[in-house]
């Protein structure tokens, strides 16, 4: 049996919560991807060079190179953090750190019954958008309702496709994959794409806050910073430049037509928005940095994999994930959320999507292949 094993071990956590009781590791079995790995190794190592088949030693070296390359992808640097660390941060939010943003949520259905809601792992994208005593924003309920709406929209699209294409069996396979009941490379790829869709919608969520809409004087300044007309431009460029000049002139006329009181109000509004923008972005960065700090200073955040290849039929990849101890969700204030049945189903669907779609193995060449 060949074994691939790599872990990230980190320093003592600087947080005050108890780190003595480490949560039990999460283990996932990926038999389909284990078979994909062996098949990929076989196909690439059997390729002859210069018309000569590789000898046993060359074949073994090629196999090790292919495997090392695939495994290295799981720890590949991506947006200042490796893939495994990004997934650990996501799981940390799902384990309970999401409570910093949305509290301890419970859903209230149309029948009045309450149920505990899992965290989606997407809560971090809403850091800085929350309502505080110093600034407007979203309540905990509104954040979860927005997530639920995103999940409901994805589910609605999937069900519509299943009806139109008579492919309900594919939808069932997808649901089973999210429940870790079965695996299929194409289904994993679909889940990864759906997760990517959700991430793209929320990646710049903070900039959708109304304070990021520029005021009148800011619009004028932005237009004035654009390059002026120059020789040799295409006709389309010239038309765009004329439109910019016309818009800038119109906005200047609006500013000139304002009374002194209105100009003072505009300056005050601009200062207010600038302060809130800076406050939101600082909070977003702080939450992001603190999340990774918990992982990198805890001694406990680990992502390891073992490749079992005693035979192609029994090949599997075992993924073991250990997360640091963080405060339990009961330590956060309770949040009661009113959701429609469709929203509740969508939220629960979204809460499962990232466990598969954001997993480093699901984003490796084993799935892309």
HUBEL-V382469 format. One record per residue. PSI is psi in radians with two decimals (999 if undefined). Layout:
PSI  PSI
This chain:
2.22  2.49  2.31  2.17  2.13  2.36  2.72  2.00  2.47  3.00  2.95  2.39  2.45  -0.05  2.86  -0.18  2.83  2.22  0.23  -0.54  1.67  2.31  2.59  2.53  2.61  2.22  2.28  2.39  2.30  1.23  -0.69  -0.74  -0.49  -0.73  -0.65  -0.70  -0.80  -0.69  -0.72  -0.74  -0.76  -0.81  -0.69  -0.54  -0.35  -0.15  2.10  2.67  2.30  0.62  0.00  2.22  2.55  2.53  3.10  -0.73  -0.75  -0.71  -0.71  -0.69  -0.70  -0.73  -0.78  -0.66  -0.77  -0.81  -0.77  -0.65  -0.76  -0.79  -0.64  -0.52  -0.53  -0.38  0.30  2.41  2.41  1.97  0.94  -0.10  2.61  2.83  -0.72  -0.68  -0.66  -0.66  -0.66  -0.69  -0.71  -0.81  -0.53  -0.71  -0.70  -0.60  -0.45  -0.28  -0.36  -0.35  -0.42  -0.55  -0.77  0.12  -2.67  1.57  2.46  2.44  2.49  1.91  3.09  -0.38  0.02  -0.12  2.59  2.53  2.54  2.36  2.33  2.82  2.64  -0.34  -0.08  0.00  -0.55  -0.48  -0.28  -0.02  2.23  -0.27  -0.18  2.69  2.35  2.99  -0.40  -0.23  2.72  2.97  -2.89  2.48  2.91  -0.73  -0.73  -0.60  -0.85  -0.66  -0.64  -0.75  -0.75  -0.66  -0.71  -0.83  -0.70  -0.66  -0.71  -0.80  -0.72  -0.72  -0.75  -0.75  -0.64  -0.75  -0.70  -0.66  -0.84  -0.60  0.05  0.90  0.78  -0.46  -0.62  -0.67  -0.69  -0.74  -0.70  -0.80  -0.69  -0.65  -0.67  -0.45  0.13  0.57  -0.42  2.89  2.56  2.34  -0.75  -0.64  -0.73  -0.70  -0.70  -0.78  -0.72  -0.71  -0.69  -0.70  -0.71  -0.63  -0.78  -0.73  -0.75  -0.60  -0.54  -0.14  -0.63  0.57  -0.66  -0.53  -0.10  -0.11  2.48  -0.44  -0.30  -0.06  2.14  2.54  3.08  -0.86  -0.58  -0.71  -0.76  -0.80  -0.70  -0.74  -0.62  -0.41  -0.20  2.57  2.55  3.09  2.52  2.82  2.67  0.17  2.73  2.94  -0.65  -0.69  -0.70  -0.71  -0.70  -0.72  -0.70  -0.70  -0.69  -0.76  -0.74  -0.73  -0.74  -0.73  -0.69  -0.75  -0.65  -0.69  -0.69  -0.72  -0.74  -0.52  -0.19  2.57  2.94  -0.68  -0.70  -0.65  -0.68  -0.73  -0.67  -0.73  -0.72  -0.72  -0.68  -0.79  -0.70  -0.83  -0.72  -0.71  -0.77  -0.69  -0.88  -0.69  -0.76  -0.84  -0.67  -0.71  -0.69  -0.85  -0.68  -0.80  -0.76  -0.87  -0.72  -0.63  -0.81  -0.51  -0.67  -0.70  -0.75  -0.15  0.23  -0.29  -0.02  -0.40  1.94  2.48  1.99  2.67  2.58  2.36  2.06  2.10  0.74  -0.54  2.64  -0.61  -0.65  0.15  2.44  2.74  2.19  2.14  2.19  2.18  2.16  2.27  2.64  2.78  2.30  2.90  2.47  2.74  -0.44  -0.25  -0.20  2.69  2.47  2.49  2.06  2.19  2.22  2.04  2.50  2.83  -0.68  -0.72  -0.72  -0.79  -0.74  -0.70  -0.80  -0.61  -0.81  -0.59  -0.33  -0.36  -0.76  -0.42  -0.62  -0.91  -0.50  0.01  2.41  -0.65  -0.64  -0.28  0.14  3.10  -0.33  -0.52  -0.74  -0.64  999
